[in-house]
Amino acid sequence: MNKYLGSAYQFGGIGGILSVLAFVILSFLRSDPTNLNLIFGYVITPITLFLAIKFFKEYTNNGFLSFSEGMSVGFVTYCLIALISGLGIWLILILSPVLFEEIKLSKLEVFNQNKETIISEMGEDSFTTTLYSLQNMIPWDVAFSDAIWKVIPGLFFTIIISIILRKNPN
């Protein structure tokens, strides 16, 4: 099992660190870096997954890759990206309460601007519940959301990349 983890650790670590760096850089450019960081995650996650699986196939597995091997390498890679990104963002928000408050206020402002649309589509109870959740948001909520949005597309991209790169010995 250890042979699967070399490229996964390498590229998962790089992807997680890049995600945290993007969050830091975007926090200097915008009051709420979370949405742009998600978009960055949608770019960096498939790239790091592809490289991790491709490096495993070419340099560890003699040019062969089964679907399950690709899924295993991909799983460790996107989980590591999510873990590093989530913990890094959580630490940044703990150390910078001003940034967290700016993010929280930005999300509340956008939510209140769309009040009529949300109520008409989801109902008053849903609006009230979500408003309460936003008002009581903590730094861990932002970090956990970021991590989840690395795992979900990570699974999707891992399936596609594992199918595309699959090559079994004859």
Secondary structure as the mmCIF struct_conf table of DSSP 4:
data_model
#
loop_
_struct_conf.conf_type_id
_struct_conf.id
_struct_conf.beg_label_comp_id
_struct_conf.beg_label_asym_id
_struct_conf.beg_label_seq_id
_struct_conf.end_label_comp_id
_struct_conf.end_label_asym_id
_struct_conf.end_label_seq_id
HELX_RH_AL_P HELX_RH_AL_P1 ASN A 2 LEU A 29
BEND BEND1 SER A 31 SER A 31
HELX_RH_AL_P HELX_RH_AL_P2 THR A 34 PHE A 55
HELX_RH_PI_P HELX_RH_PI_P1 PHE A 56 THR A 60
BEND BEND2 ASN A 61 ASN A 61
TURN_TY1_P TURN_TY1_P1 ASN A 62 GLY A 63
STRN STRN1 LEU A 65 LEU A 65
HELX_RH_AL_P HELX_RH_AL_P3 PHE A 67 LEU A 95
HELX_RH_AL_P HELX_RH_AL_P4 PRO A 97 GLN A 113
TURN_TY1_P TURN_TY1_P2 ASN A 114 ASN A 114
HELX_RH_AL_P HELX_RH_AL_P5 LYS A 115 MET A 122
HELX_RH_AL_P HELX_RH_AL_P6 GLU A 124 GLN A 135
TURN_TY1_P TURN_TY1_P3 ASN A 136 ASN A 136
HELX_RH_AL_P HELX_RH_AL_P7 PRO A 139 LEU A 165
STRN STRN2 LYS A 167 LYS A 167
#
